[in-house]
Amino acid sequence: MIDSIINVAFCVSSLLTVLILLLPSQYDPRPPSSGEGSSRPKTSVQILVLGDIGHSPRMQYHALSIAKSGGKVVIIGYTESDPHPDLISHPNISIVPIQPPPAFLQTKSKLLFLIYGPLKVLFQVVCLWRCLAYTAPPSRWLLVQNPPSIPSLAVASLSCFLRQTRLVIDWHNFGYSILALKLGSTHPLVRLSLTYEKLLCKYAFAHFCVTDAMRSVLQRDFQLQAPILPLHDRPASHFSPIPDPCGAHRIFETAARSKRYEFEGNTQVLVSSTSWTPDEDFSVLIEALLQYSKLASSNPNLPEILAIITGKGPQKEMYLQKIASLHSAGKLKKVTIRTAWLSMSDYAKLLASASLGVSLHTSSSGVDLPMKVVDMFGAGLPVVGWSRFKAWPELVTEGVNGMGFGSADGLSKHLVELFADSKKLETLRAGAQKESTRRWDDEWNPIAGKLLGLT
Ligand SMILES: *[C@@H]1O[C@H](CO)[C@@H](O)[C@H](O)[C@H]1NC(C)=O
């Protein structure tokens, strides 16, 4: 009897010892002793994005801004595409890649999603925990992108608790509203995800969010006590309104994948960047271009349109086939639709040289905003966009730098109006050029820089 009690006690104490030995190292908040003071960074920040770093412009801008202000950054995320070159070359930014989940766990099927989803989450928990709590050195701050919130919020909170790190959540949208697009808003998993998000975000020291509208939702529905600081997206410096008249044709031709693309005198170049997902209904643009084509074929005042669509995503193939069949059936007169995959710098040049940008983003929560419109404004490009959601007016001023629509009819009316009368388009362009002077650092320094103690 006594023997077995001793055995159990021994096992428990060894287990505890192992656990304690395995605890991640903690951040040491003490000020540096005078000797090493000069070389210590002003602060240290882990940035976590459970997504591809290269496709997370806002998290990359955070990293660059922190490093520029004298902080040390470790950015943790997937490395499927090349991150911004400045990120790679900066001596005070390092990247900790997360191992991606095995490909077979990615599924479009709703039924399989319910089985593979939890497996994928389990895999992510293990990989994330390793990167966050062990590979990355202890830091003063952890800035986590939300969504995805599962499992990143939970793992981030635990790691912050054990390592004495302050957690800051950067709200781009809500995890549950994205899940609701896939499963429907009444699905029990969606409700569970909302509860999870509401519960875990309470642990954070502070919050950033992308719109004032989102701030009200966080305050009202999530009842957060910590400060919530709206930090609007602004374009980074590579999006600038400097059209390059010689380069423009080359880029249009590259994008149109045709050396001999015939530019009629006043061809108007339309740019849309899409993620080809269900929350960006591409059929709206196709329908609008079909309507435009019908009107333009009998109205000589309406110019040719070259529509260049950039981006990669799940529904791309389906729409490519549809576009090809419309072209070959001769239904697109005076309209050419081409898809392109451009480097960041070519994309920036394309935006600066095009006539009009189109945004099809419909916003799952109503309070997030499309970053691509921010980039278009950065390049001085006016925008027409899907506007039937609450936060739209925080980004676009109707008739000044862009116009909103709520249907394919609305979009085609705008196209006709703007392309038939170049004065209107010029007015919008002037508005967009003005907008382009508002840059990321101006927004970031007084809000995020101040919170992190960098300014
Ligand atoms: C990197 O951080 C150190 C402090 O740790 C600082 O002295 C140095 O200037 C920083 N480098 C750059 C390029 O900002």
Boltz pocket constraint, residues with backbone or C-beta under 6 A from the ligand:
constraints:
  - pocket:
      binder: B
      contacts: [[A, 38], [A, 39], [A, 40], [A, 41], [A, 42], [A, 67], [A, 68], [A, 70], [A, 71], [A, 91], [A, 92]]
      max_distance: 6.0
